[in-house]
Amino acid sequence: MPRLRPPSPEEIRERRRALHEDIEAGGLPVADAVRRMREALGMTQADFARAFRLTERQVWEIEAGKANPTLATLNRIGKPFGFQAGLVLLHPRRHDSTG
């Protein structure tokens, strides 16, 4: 597998900003979020696995939506991005100003 070109500092900032916006909007599954975190860092799955004390297979399974990572694993992965695992409403009620 070819090595990824390391992203520039500006690319990293932009990828992190976009990731934060998408997660804040509530529309990003764990598999996509983890893949985008890895890509934002310009890492291969092998590099990401080493950095976060995972196996390459675990990274692949998480990104493929086939894994059931622990909260500790999700928190370890999310911490450098300012994220922590938690519960999110699937269908939040919309509140309007009319009460």
ZIMO-V479700 format. One record per pair of residues at least 24 apart in sequence whose ideal C-beta (glycine too) atoms are under 6 Angstrom apart, sorted by sequence separation. I is the first residue (numbers start at 1). J is the second residue. If there is no record, write none. Layout:
i->{I & I}
j->{J & J}
//
This chain:
i->{16 & 52 & 15 & 52 & 34 & 35 & 34 & 31 & 31 & 7 & 6 & 4 & 37 & 26}
j->{40 & 76 & 40 & 77 & 62 & 63 & 63 & 63 & 65 & 42 & 42 & 42 & 81 & 88}
//
